Amino acid sequence: MKAIFTYEDEHLGKSYIVIPKIREIAKALGNLVITFDNGDKRTLAVDDPNATIKEMLEVIENFYRA
């Protein structure tokens, strides 16, 4: 299963997020906020946060289903 989520930012380039390290996904002020298991947070400016959350949740579910 896919254990890495790839996100491409127009300013910062590609970011790679390790799926098993994610503890929380939320939407705040139109951005996507990801909290990792060590407490670090990352904010992603995405065009459609709801679609990105849905995609990430599908990847997480598929990862743990396998």
N, C-alpha and C positions, 0 to 999 in steps of 0.2 A: 504494500500500500504506500501511497504518497505520504511521506513524513515531513516534507518541506513545502510550505506555502510561499510562492514567489509573488512579490509585489513590486511594481515598477513605478517610481515617482519621477516626474518630469525634471525635477531639480536634483534629486539625490541619486538617481539611477535605481538599480535593482536592490531589493531587500529580500532576505530569505528568513522566514520565520519557521522555527521548529515546532511542529504541531504538538508533540507531547509536553512541551514546556508552557503552553498556554493554559491559564487558569480562568480568565474572564475576558469576554468580548462585550463592548458596550458602544453606544453611539452618544456623542456629546458635541453639541454645537455643529452638527453636520460632519463631524470627523469620526473616525473609527478609533476607539481606544482599546488597546490590548494590554492585559496584565499578565505577566509571566509568573511562574511558580516561585521565583526568588523575590517577587514584589516589584520588579522593574515594570515601568509602563512605557508604552510607545503609542504615539498618536499618528495616525495616517490620514492625510487629506485625500479622500477618494471622491470620485464623481457621484457615485451612488452607494452610500454606506449600507443601505438595506440589502442590496444585491451582494455586496462584498461580505457582509455578515452571513448571509444565506450560503454563499459559496464556501466560506471558511467552516461553517457548521457542518456542511456536507462532507468536507474533507476530514474533519475531526471524527465524525460518526463513522465514516468508512475506515479510517485508520484503526479505531478501536473495535470495529466489527470484525476485522480480519484476524 
